[in-house]
Amino acid sequence: MSSSWWRLTNLALYFVGSCQSVFLEVTCFVKTVDNRKILEQQNALIAKRLDESLAARNKLYEANRKHHLELCDMKHQIKSLQEEKAKLQEQLQTAQACKYFDPCLDIVSPMI
């Protein structure tokens, strides 16, 4: 009886050990699956935030481009106005010079 008791005990211990091993394997598998789900969720969140940051970057780029075009247009307008001002000043100086130094006006003025 002692040898069968010993065999039964060993068999029971083997069975318990096998169950524990299977339990540990299942637990590790479940943890692996859970970790994969967490990684998938984190990857999805990263992709979402990346999309949002790219959209914000595109808006910033477009705003900078619009601002740059407006600045270029203003610089062109300023240059045109400065050229027009220079022409008008030249015309004014010519008109004033003609008014004061025109010999014809001196001859015509006394006859009036």
C-alpha positions in Angstrom: 0.0 0.0 0.0 2.8 2.4 0.7 4.1 2.1 -2.9 0.7 2.8 -4.4 0.2 5.6 -1.9 3.6 7.0 -3.0 2.6 6.7 -6.7 -0.7 8.3 -6.1 0.9 11.1 -4.2 3.5 11.6 -7.0 0.7 11.5 -9.6 -1.3 14.1 -7.6 1.7 16.3 -7.2 2.4 15.9 -11.0 -1.2 16.8 -11.8 -1.1 19.9 -9.5 2.2 21.0 -11.0 0.8 20.5 -14.5 -2.3 22.5 -13.6 -0.1 25.3 -12.1 2.0 25.3 -15.2 -1.0 25.5 -17.5 -2.5 28.2 -15.3 0.7 30.2 -15.5 0.8 29.8 -19.3 -2.8 30.9 -19.6 -2.1 33.9 -17.3 0.9 34.9 -19.4 -1.1 34.5 -22.6 -3.9 36.7 -21.2 -1.4 39.3 -20.1 0.2 39.2 -23.6 -3.2 39.7 -25.2 -4.0 42.6 -22.8 -0.6 44.2 -23.5 -1.3 43.9 -27.3 -4.7 45.6 -26.8 -3.0 48.4 -24.8 -0.4 48.8 -27.4 -3.1 49.0 -30.2 -4.9 51.6 -28.2 -1.8 53.6 -27.6 -0.9 53.4 -31.3 -4.4 54.6 -32.2 -4.0 57.5 -29.8 -0.6 58.4 -31.2 -2.0 58.3 -34.8 -4.9 60.5 -33.8 -2.7 63.1 -32.1 -0.3 63.0 -35.0 -3.2 63.7 -37.4 -4.3 66.6 -35.2 -0.8 68.0 -35.0 -0.4 67.8 -38.8 -3.7 69.6 -39.3 -2.6 72.3 -36.9 0.8 72.6 -38.7 -1.0 72.9 -42.0 -3.2 75.7 -40.7 -0.1 77.5 -39.3 1.7 77.1 -42.7 -1.3 78.5 -44.5 -1.6 81.4 -42.1 2.1 82.2 -42.5 1.8 82.0 -46.3 -1.2 84.3 -46.3 0.7 86.7 -44.0 3.7 86.6 -46.2 1.6 87.4 -49.3 0.0 90.3 -47.5 3.4 91.7 -46.5 4.7 91.4 -50.1 1.6 93.2 -51.4 2.0 95.9 -48.8 5.7 96.4 -49.7 4.7 96.6 -53.4 2.0 99.2 -52.5 4.5 101.2 -50.4 7.0 101.2 -53.3 4.4 102.3 -55.8 3.2 105.1 -53.4 6.8 106.3 -52.9 7.4 106.4 -56.7 4.1 108.3 -57.2 5.1 110.7 -54.4 8.5 111.3 -56.0 6.8 112.0 -59.4 4.3 114.4 -57.8 7.1 116.2 -55.9 9.0 116.5 -59.2 6.0 117.9 -61.0 5.4 120.3 -58.1 8.9 121.6 -58.2 8.8 121.9 -62.0 5.5 123.9 -61.7 6.9 126.1 -59.0 10.1 126.7 -61.0 8.1 127.6 -64.1 5.9 129.9 -62.1 8.9 131.9 -60.7 11.3 131.7 -63.5 9.3 131.8 -66.7 10.4 134.8 -68.7 7.1 134.7 -70.6 5.1 135.4 -67.5 7.3 138.5 -66.8 6.5 139.9 -70.2 2.8 139.0 -70.1 2.3 140.2 -66.5 2.8 143.9 -67.0 0.4 144.0 -70.0 -2.5 142.9 -67.9 
